[in-house]
């Protein structure tokens, strides 16, 4: 009977997962004044570090892992552009977004990789890309446990440590996103978020969750129509 009960609990909990979230948001007092002059921003490819299980790492060469991280970085970049257009510019274009293909083509011409971008002064990046503001970011993920081990821990925690909240995340991530004014190079907004997802999650779901939540907090979304830059 007890084994049957444990199996039933495990089956139910496998579909739930756990989600522990924490975030830190900063918005500069200079943002409203600076944003009035922002006609176009560039979203740069994210610097991504993907954590894999040992058996997955053993099947990848350092070059293959780096290529995987580059692809994830561009995936986050593209996802952020889509969410920006859907959320911030949903009713009216408050600030144009340089197409990520154009951004990446310029960076390729300059032979710049995502991990090198945060070392370049934001004003220099903005001038290089021909935009009024730049958004840069990083994302790290790790998946420390196998699903079988995590399921066992999830059941154990649920039965024997209920006051600890259950929990047994198998995939987690941390994102840091920063928006800089292109003219002054000043930090206008930053968003740091940790996210842990339950069983069955993957990097795709973490990327989707982080970009969706971050764009909701971008102060551009709160700009009034009168404050938005006007097209010439």
C-alpha positions as protocol buffer text, in pm:
chain_id: "A"
residue {
  index: 1
  type: UNK
  ca { x: 0 y: 0 z: 0 }
}
residue {
  index: 2
  type: UNK
  ca { x: 279 y: 242 z: 94 }
}
residue {
  index: 3
  type: UNK
  ca { x: 464 y: 176 z: -233 }
}
residue {
  index: 4
  type: UNK
  ca { x: 146 y: 235 z: -428 }
}
residue {
  index: 5
  type: UNK
  ca { x: 88 y: 560 z: -240 }
}
residue {
  index: 6
  type: UNK
  ca { x: 444 y: 677 z: -306 }
}
residue {
  index: 7
  type: UNK
  ca { x: 405 y: 596 z: -676 }
}
residue {
  index: 8
  type: UNK
  ca { x: 80 y: 791 z: -688 }
}
residue {
  index: 9
  type: UNK
  ca { x: 240 y: 1092 z: -518 }
}
residue {
  index: 10
  type: UNK
  ca { x: 543 y: 1077 z: -747 }
}
residue {
  index: 11
  type: UNK
  ca { x: 322 y: 1065 z: -1055 }
}
residue {
  index: 12
  type: UNK
  ca { x: 126 y: 1366 z: -940 }
}
residue {
  index: 13
  type: UNK
  ca { x: 429 y: 1569 z: -846 }
}
residue {
  index: 14
  type: UNK
  ca { x: 621 y: 1498 z: -1165 }
}
residue {
  index: 15
  type: UNK
  ca { x: 387 y: 1726 z: -1352 }
}
residue {
  index: 16
  type: UNK
  ca { x: 407 y: 2009 z: -1102 }
}
residue {
  index: 17
  type: UNK
  ca { x: 773 y: 2089 z: -1044 }
}
residue {
  index: 18
  type: UNK
  ca { x: 879 y: 2373 z: -823 }
}
residue {
  index: 19
  type: UNK
  ca { x: 949 y: 2732 z: -903 }
}
residue {
  index: 20
  type: UNK
  ca { x: 1163 y: 2939 z: -669 }
}
residue {
  index: 21
  type: UNK
  ca { x: 1209 y: 3294 z: -791 }
}
residue {
  index: 22
  type: UNK
  ca { x: 1408 y: 3591 z: -674 }
}
residue {
  index: 23
  type: UNK
  ca { x: 1480 y: 3913 z: -857 }
}
residue {
  index: 24
  type: UNK
  ca { x: 1657 y: 4246 z: -820 }
}
residue {
  index: 25
  type: UNK
  ca { x: 1548 y: 4540 z: -1033 }
}
residue {
  index: 26
  type: UNK
  ca { x: 1711 y: 4882 z: -1063 }
}
residue {
  index: 27
  type: UNK
  ca { x: 1579 y: 5179 z: -1259 }
}
residue {
  index: 28
  type: UNK
  ca { x: 1783 y: 5498 z: -1281 }
}
residue {
  index: 29
  type: UNK
  ca { x: 1616 y: 5831 z: -1213 }
}
residue {
  index: 30
  type: UNK
  ca { x: 1772 y: 5942 z: -1541 }
}
residue {
  index: 31
  type: UNK
  ca { x: 1570 y: 5690 z: -1741 }
}
residue {
  index: 32
  type: UNK
  ca { x: 1264 y: 5907 z: -1829 }
}
residue {
  index: 33
  type: UNK
  ca { x: 1480 y: 6192 z: -1959 }
}
residue {
  index: 34
  type: UNK
  ca { x: 1716 y: 5963 z: -2150 }
}
residue {
  index: 35
  type: UNK
  ca { x: 1435 y: 5753 z: -2298 }
}
residue {
  index: 36
  type: UNK
  ca { x: 1287 y: 6061 z: -2466 }
}
residue {
  index: 37
  type: UNK
  ca { x: 1585 y: 6054 z: -2700 }
}
residue {
  index: 38
  type: UNK
  ca { x: 1580 y: 5679 z: -2767 }
}
residue {
  index: 39
  type: UNK
  ca { x: 1451 y: 5605 z: -3115 }
}
residue {
  index: 40
  type: UNK
  ca { x: 1625 y: 5268 z: -3159 }
}
residue {
  index: 41
  type: UNK
  ca { x: 1778 y: 5018 z: -2920 }
}
residue {
  index: 42
  type: UNK
  ca { x: 1989 y: 4711 z: -2992 }
}
residue {
  index: 43
  type: UNK
  ca { x: 1946 y: 4382 z: -2810 }
}
residue {
  index: 44
  type: UNK
  ca { x: 2281 y: 4206 z: -2807 }
}
residue {
  index: 45
  type: UNK
  ca { x: 2334 y: 3828 z: -2803 }
}
residue {
  index: 46
  type: UNK
  ca { x: 2348 y: 3701 z: -2446 }
}
residue {
  index: 47
  type: UNK
  ca { x: 2659 y: 3553 z: -2291 }
}
residue {
  index: 48
  type: UNK
  ca { x: 2530 y: 3206 z: -2200 }
}
residue {
  index: 49
  type: UNK
  ca { x: 2690 y: 2935 z: -1988 }
}
residue {
  index: 50
  type: UNK
  ca { x: 2504 y: 2606 z: -2007 }
}
residue {
  index: 51
  type: UNK
  ca { x: 2545 y: 2355 z: -1726 }
}
residue {
  index: 52
  type: UNK
  ca { x: 2505 y: 1993 z: -1828 }
}
residue {
  index: 53
  type: UNK
  ca { x: 2514 y: 1662 z: -1646 }
}
residue {
  index: 54
  type: UNK
  ca { x: 2847 y: 1474 z: -1651 }
}
residue {
  index: 55
  type: UNK
  ca { x: 2722 y: 1216 z: -1903 }
}
residue {
  index: 56
  type: UNK
  ca { x: 2614 y: 1496 z: -2135 }
}
residue {
  index: 57
  type: UNK
  ca { x: 2943 y: 1683 z: -2095 }
}
residue {
  index: 58
  type: UNK
  ca { x: 3139 y: 1371 z: -2184 }
}
residue {
  index: 59
  type: UNK
  ca { x: 2974 y: 1365 z: -2527 }
}
residue {
  index: 60
  type: UNK
  ca { x: 3068 y: 1723 z: -2612 }
}
residue {
  index: 61
  type: UNK
  ca { x: 3403 y: 1872 z: -2706 }
}
residue {
  index: 62
  type: UNK
  ca { x: 3488 y: 2222 z: -2573 }
}
residue {
  index: 63
  type: UNK
  ca { x: 3420 y: 2355 z: -2924 }
}
residue {
  index: 64
  type: UNK
  ca { x: 3077 y: 2188 z: -2938 }
}
residue {
  index: 65
  type: UNK
  ca { x: 2985 y: 2323 z: -2594 }
}
residue {
  index: 66
  type: UNK
  ca { x: 3089 y: 2673 z: -2697 }
}
residue {
  index: 67
  type: UNK
  ca { x: 2884 y: 2646 z: -3016 }
}
residue {
  index: 68
  type: UNK
  ca { x: 2585 y: 2531 z: -2808 }
}
residue {
  index: 69
  type: UNK
  ca { x: 2623 y: 2833 z: -2580 }
}
residue {
  index: 70
  type: UNK
  ca { x: 2645 y: 3068 z: -2878 }
}
residue {
  index: 71
  type: UNK
  ca { x: 2321 y: 2928 z: -3017 }
}
residue {
  index: 72
  type: UNK
  ca { x: 2151 y: 2965 z: -2680 }
}
residue {
  index: 73
  type: UNK
  ca { x: 2277 y: 3324 z: -2655 }
}
residue {
  index: 74
  type: UNK
  ca { x: 2121 y: 3412 z: -2988 }
}
residue {
  index: 75
  type: UNK
  ca { x: 1804 y: 3228 z: -2891 }
}
residue {
  index: 76
  type: UNK
  ca { x: 1769 y: 3447 z: -2580 }
}
residue {
  index: 77
  type: UNK
  ca { x: 1842 y: 3755 z: -2793 }
}
residue {
  index: 78
  type: UNK
  ca { x: 1568 y: 3663 z: -3042 }
}
residue {
  index: 79
  type: UNK
  ca { x: 1322 y: 3573 z: -2767 }
}
residue {
  index: 80
  type: UNK
  ca { x: 1382 y: 3907 z: -2598 }
}
residue {
  index: 81
  type: UNK
  ca { x: 1318 y: 4092 z: -2924 }
}
residue {
  index: 82
  type: UNK
  ca { x: 987 y: 3910 z: -2974 }
}
residue {
  index: 83
  type: UNK
  ca { x: 871 y: 3971 z: -2618 }
}
residue {
  index: 84
  type: UNK
  ca { x: 982 y: 4336 z: -2641 }
}
residue {
  index: 85
  type: UNK
  ca { x: 773 y: 4391 z: -2954 }
}
residue {
  index: 86
  type: UNK
  ca { x: 474 y: 4208 z: -2808 }
}
residue {
  index: 87
  type: UNK
  ca { x: 485 y: 4372 z: -2467 }
}
residue {
  index: 88
  type: UNK
  ca { x: 651 y: 4713 z: -2487 }
}
residue {
  index: 89
  type: UNK
  ca { x: 543 y: 4803 z: -2842 }
}
residue {
  index: 90
  type: UNK
  ca { x: 211 y: 4619 z: -2835 }
}
residue {
  index: 91
  type: UNK
  ca { x: -16 y: 4925 z: -2863 }
}
residue {
  index: 92
  type: UNK
  ca { x: 230 y: 5175 z: -3010 }
}
residue {
  index: 93
  type: UNK
  ca { x: 596 y: 5170 z: -3105 }
}
residue {
  index: 94
  type: UNK
  ca { x: 758 y: 5342 z: -2807 }
}
residue {
  index: 95
  type: UNK
  ca { x: 1109 y: 5261 z: -2925 }
}
residue {
  index: 96
  type: UNK
  ca { x: 1224 y: 5074 z: -3233 }
}
residue {
  index: 97
  type: UNK
  ca { x: 1430 y: 4759 z: -3196 }
}
residue {
  index: 98
  type: UNK
  ca { x: 1717 y: 4698 z: -3434 }
}
residue {
  index: 99
  type: UNK
  ca { x: 1664 y: 4361 z: -3597 }
}
residue {
  index: 100
  type: UNK
  ca { x: 1888 y: 4106 z: -3427 }
}
residue {
  index: 101
  type: UNK
  ca { x: 2017 y: 3986 z: -3765 }
}
residue {
  index: 102
  type: UNK
  ca { x: 2147 y: 4336 z: -3836 }
}
residue {
  index: 103
  type: UNK
  ca { x: 2300 y: 4357 z: -3487 }
}
residue {
  index: 104
  type: UNK
  ca { x: 2472 y: 4021 z: -3524 }
}
residue {
  index: 105
  type: UNK
  ca { x: 2600 y: 4103 z: -3872 }
}
residue {
  index: 106
  type: UNK
  ca { x: 2772 y: 4417 z: -3739 }
}
residue {
  index: 107
  type: UNK
  ca { x: 2921 y: 4226 z: -3445 }
}
residue {
  index: 108
  type: UNK
  ca { x: 3045 y: 3953 z: -3681 }
}
residue {
  index: 109
  type: UNK
  ca { x: 3208 y: 4215 z: -3900 }
}
residue {
  index: 110
  type: UNK
  ca { x: 3386 y: 4347 z: -3590 }
}
residue {
  index: 111
  type: UNK
  ca { x: 3477 y: 3988 z: -3487 }
}
residue {
  index: 112
  type: UNK
  ca { x: 3312 y: 4028 z: -3145 }
}
residue {
  index: 113
  type: UNK
  ca { x: 3179 y: 3733 z: -2944 }
}
residue {
  index: 114
  type: UNK
  ca { x: 2901 y: 3758 z: -2679 }
}
residue {
  index: 115
  type: UNK
  ca { x: 3141 y: 3706 z: -2387 }
}
residue {
  index: 116
  type: UNK
  ca { x: 3346 y: 4007 z: -2504 }
}
residue {
  index: 117
  type: UNK
  ca { x: 3060 y: 4257 z: -2524 }
}
residue {
  index: 118
  type: UNK
  ca { x: 3032 y: 4340 z: -2155 }
}
residue {
  index: 119
  type: UNK
  ca { x: 3395 y: 4455 z: -2155 }
}
residue {
  index: 120
  type: UNK
  ca { x: 3323 y: 4719 z: -2422 }
}
residue {
  index: 121
  type: UNK
  ca { x: 3195 y: 5059 z: -2304 }
}
residue {
  index: 122
  type: UNK
  ca { x: 2819 y: 5082 z: -2375 }
}
residue {
  index: 123
  type: UNK
  ca { x: 2856 y: 5418 z: -2552 }
}
residue {
  index: 124
  type: UNK
  ca { x: 3109 y: 5257 z: -2787 }
}
residue {
  index: 125
  type: UNK
  ca { x: 2874 y: 4966 z: -2856 }
}
residue {
  index: 126
  type: UNK
  ca { x: 2585 y: 5203 z: -2929 }
}
residue {
  index: 127
  type: UNK
  ca { x: 2797 y: 5406 z: -3170 }
}
residue {
  index: 128
  type: UNK
  ca { x: 2920 y: 5091 z: -3341 }
}
residue {
  index: 129
  type: UNK
  ca { x: 2563 y: 4965 z: -3389 }
}
residue {
  index: 130
  type: UNK
  ca { x: 2413 y: 5304 z: -3473 }
}
residue {
  index: 131
  type: UNK
  ca { x: 2154 y: 5298 z: -3192 }
}
residue {
  index: 132
  type: UNK
  ca { x: 2050 y: 5512 z: -2896 }
}
residue {
  index: 133
  type: UNK
  ca { x: 2062 y: 5242 z: -2628 }
}
residue {
  index: 134
  type: UNK
  ca { x: 2197 y: 4891 z: -2587 }
}
residue {
  index: 135
  type: UNK
  ca { x: 2064 y: 4597 z: -2390 }
}
residue {
  index: 136
  type: UNK
  ca { x: 2318 y: 4336 z: -2284 }
}
residue {
  index: 137
  type: UNK
  ca { x: 2273 y: 4024 z: -2076 }
}
residue {
  index: 138
  type: UNK
  ca { x: 2405 y: 3696 z: -1949 }
}
residue {
  index: 139
  type: UNK
  ca { x: 2237 y: 3368 z: -1863 }
}
residue {
  index: 140
  type: UNK
  ca { x: 2369 y: 3064 z: -1678 }
}
residue {
  index: 141
  type: UNK
  ca { x: 2185 y: 2737 z: -1637 }
}
residue {
  index: 142
  type: UNK
  ca { x: 2256 y: 2409 z: -1465 }
}
residue {
  index: 143
  type: UNK
  ca { x: 2078 y: 2078 z: -1430 }
}
residue {
  index: 144
  type: UNK
  ca { x: 2239 y: 1897 z: -1137 }
}
residue {
  index: 145
  type: UNK
  ca { x: 2016 y: 1593 z: -1090 }
}
residue {
  index: 146
  type: UNK
  ca { x: 1875 y: 1319 z: -1305 }
}
residue {
  index: 147
  type: UNK
  ca { x: 1497 y: 1308 z: -1325 }
}
residue {
  index: 148
  type: UNK
  ca { x: 1489 y: 978 z: -1134 }
}
residue {
  index: 149
  type: UNK
  ca { x: 1692 y: 1114 z: -842 }
}
residue {
  index: 150
  type: UNK
  ca { x: 1497 y: 1439 z: -841 }
}
residue {
  index: 151
  type: UNK
  ca { x: 1166 y: 1252 z: -837 }
}
residue {
  index: 152
  type: UNK
  ca { x: 1276 y: 1050 z: -535 }
}
residue {
  index: 153
  type: UNK
  ca { x: 1384 y: 1366 z: -352 }
}
residue {
  index: 154
  type: UNK
  ca { x: 1061 y: 1539 z: -443 }
}
residue {
  index: 155
  type: UNK
  ca { x: 853 y: 1257 z: -292 }
}
residue {
  index: 156
  type: UNK
  ca { x: 1074 y: 1237 z: 16 }
}
residue {
  index: 157
  type: UNK
  ca { x: 1057 y: 1612 z: 75 }
}
residue {
  index: 158
  type: UNK
  ca { x: 683 y: 1615 z: 25 }
}
residue {
  index: 159
  type: UNK
  ca { x: 627 y: 1333 z: 275 }
}
residue {
  index: 160
  type: UNK
  ca { x: 888 y: 1407 z: 540 }
}
residue {
  index: 161
  type: UNK
  ca { x: 977 y: 1777 z: 514 }
}
residue {
  index: 162
  type: UNK
  ca { x: 652 y: 1951 z: 428 }
}
residue {
  index: 163
  type: UNK
  ca { x: 751 y: 2272 z: 607 }
}
residue {
  index: 164
  type: UNK
  ca { x: 1047 y: 2312 z: 374 }
}
residue {
  index: 165
  type: UNK
  ca { x: 807 y: 2348 z: 87 }
}
residue {
  index: 166
  type: UNK
  ca { x: 864 y: 2031 z: -113 }
}
residue {
  index: 167
  type: UNK
  ca { x: 1106 y: 2131 z: -384 }
}
residue {
  index: 168
  type: UNK
  ca { x: 1338 y: 1931 z: -602 }
}
residue {
  index: 169
  type: UNK
  ca { x: 1438 y: 2152 z: -894 }
}
residue {
  index: 170
  type: UNK
  ca { x: 1634 y: 1983 z: -1170 }
}
residue {
  index: 171
  type: UNK
  ca { x: 1701 y: 2286 z: -1383 }
}
residue {
  index: 172
  type: UNK
  ca { x: 1776 y: 2638 z: -1274 }
}
residue {
  index: 173
  type: UNK
  ca { x: 1902 y: 2957 z: -1424 }
}
residue {
  index: 174
  type: UNK
  ca { x: 2022 y: 3304 z: -1344 }
}
residue {
  index: 175
  type: UNK
  ca { x: 1986 y: 3601 z: -1575 }
}
residue {
  index: 176
  type: UNK
  ca { x: 2143 y: 3946 z: -1564 }
}
residue {
  index: 177
  type: UNK
  ca { x: 2006 y: 4206 z: -1806 }
}
residue {
  index: 178
  type: UNK
  ca { x: 2126 y: 4567 z: -1834 }
}
residue {
  index: 179
  type: UNK
  ca { x: 2009 y: 4861 z: -2040 }
}
residue {
  index: 180
  type: UNK
  ca { x: 2255 y: 5144 z: -2111 }
}
residue {
  index: 181
  type: UNK
  ca { x: 2206 y: 5488 z: -2259 }
}
residue {
  index: 182
  type: UNK
  ca { x: 2403 y: 5514 z: -2582 }
}
residue {
  index: 183
  type: UNK
  ca { x: 2495 y: 5879 z: -2548 }
}
residue {
  index: 184
  type: UNK
  ca { x: 2623 y: 5882 z: -2190 }
}
residue {
  index: 185
  type: UNK
  ca { x: 2694 y: 5512 z: -2138 }
}
residue {
  index: 186
  type: UNK
  ca { x: 2497 y: 5536 z: -1813 }
}
residue {
  index: 187
  type: UNK
  ca { x: 2324 y: 5231 z: -1669 }
}
residue {
  index: 188
  type: UNK
  ca { x: 1951 y: 5303 z: -1693 }
}
residue {
  index: 189
  type: UNK
  ca { x: 1801 y: 4972 z: -1586 }
}
residue {
  index: 190
  type: UNK
  ca { x: 1914 y: 4633 z: -1462 }
}
residue {
  index: 191
  type: UNK
  ca { x: 1728 y: 4312 z: -1394 }
}
residue {
  index: 192
  type: UNK
  ca { x: 1872 y: 4010 z: -1216 }
}
residue {
  index: 193
  type: UNK
  ca { x: 1663 y: 3701 z: -1170 }
}
residue {
  index: 194
  type: UNK
  ca { x: 1716 y: 3349 z: -1046 }
}
residue {
  index: 195
  type: UNK
  ca { x: 1472 y: 3087 z: -1164 }
}
residue {
  index: 196
  type: UNK
  ca { x: 1447 y: 2719 z: -1078 }
}
residue {
  index: 197
  type: UNK
  ca { x: 1208 y: 2493 z: -1259 }
}
residue {
  index: 198
  type: UNK
  ca { x: 1083 y: 2150 z: -1169 }
}
residue {
  index: 199
  type: UNK
  ca { x: 1100 y: 1815 z: -1342 }
}
residue {
  index: 200
  type: UNK
  ca { x: 1066 y: 1813 z: -1715 }
}
residue {
  index: 201
  type: UNK
  ca { x: 1195 y: 2167 z: -1760 }
}
residue {
  index: 202
  type: UNK
  ca { x: 1474 y: 2257 z: -1999 }
}
residue {
  index: 203
  type: UNK
  ca { x: 1674 y: 2557 z: -2108 }
}
residue {
  index: 204
  type: UNK
  ca { x: 1404 y: 2653 z: -2359 }
}
residue {
  index: 205
  type: UNK
  ca { x: 1149 y: 2692 z: -2080 }
}
residue {
  index: 206
  type: UNK
  ca { x: 1392 y: 2890 z: -1865 }
}
residue {
  index: 207
  type: UNK
  ca { x: 1468 y: 3125 z: -2156 }
}
residue {
  index: 208
  type: UNK
  ca { x: 1099 y: 3173 z: -2226 }
}
residue {
  index: 209
  type: UNK
  ca { x: 1017 y: 3241 z: -1861 }
}
residue {
  index: 210
  type: UNK
  ca { x: 1302 y: 3485 z: -1801 }
}
residue {
  index: 211
  type: UNK
  ca { x: 1253 y: 3690 z: -2119 }
}
residue {
  index: 212
  type: UNK
  ca { x: 877 y: 3708 z: -2069 }
}
residue {
  index: 213
  type: UNK
  ca { x: 910 y: 3827 z: -1710 }
}
residue {
  index: 214
  type: UNK
  ca { x: 1194 y: 4071 z: -1779 }
}
residue {
  index: 215
  type: UNK
  ca { x: 1019 y: 4252 z: -2064 }
}
residue {
  index: 216
  type: UNK
  ca { x: 721 y: 4315 z: -1838 }
}
residue {
  index: 217
  type: UNK
  ca { x: 951 y: 4511 z: -1607 }
}
residue {
  index: 218
  type: UNK
  ca { x: 1123 y: 4721 z: -1874 }
}
residue {
  index: 219
  type: UNK
  ca { x: 1045 y: 5086 z: -1793 }
}
residue {
  index: 220
  type: UNK
  ca { x: 982 y: 5158 z: -2163 }
}
residue {
  index: 221
  type: UNK
  ca { x: 645 y: 4986 z: -2115 }
}
residue {
  index: 222
  type: UNK
  ca { x: 546 y: 5258 z: -1866 }
}
residue {
  index: 223
  type: UNK
  ca { x: 632 y: 5548 z: -2095 }
}
residue {
  index: 224
  type: UNK
  ca { x: 333 y: 5765 z: -2178 }
}
residue {
  index: 225
  type: UNK
  ca { x: 265 y: 5836 z: -2543 }
}
residue {
  index: 226
  type: UNK
  ca { x: 374 y: 6199 z: -2494 }
}
residue {
  index: 227
  type: UNK
  ca { x: 706 y: 6081 z: -2349 }
}
residue {
  index: 228
  type: UNK
  ca { x: 788 y: 5838 z: -2630 }
}
residue {
  index: 229
  type: UNK
  ca { x: 1033 y: 5959 z: -2896 }
}
residue {
  index: 230
  type: UNK
  ca { x: 863 y: 6083 z: -3210 }
}
residue {
  index: 231
  type: UNK
  ca { x: 963 y: 5955 z: -3554 }
}
residue {
  index: 232
  type: UNK
  ca { x: 1082 y: 6211 z: -3804 }
}
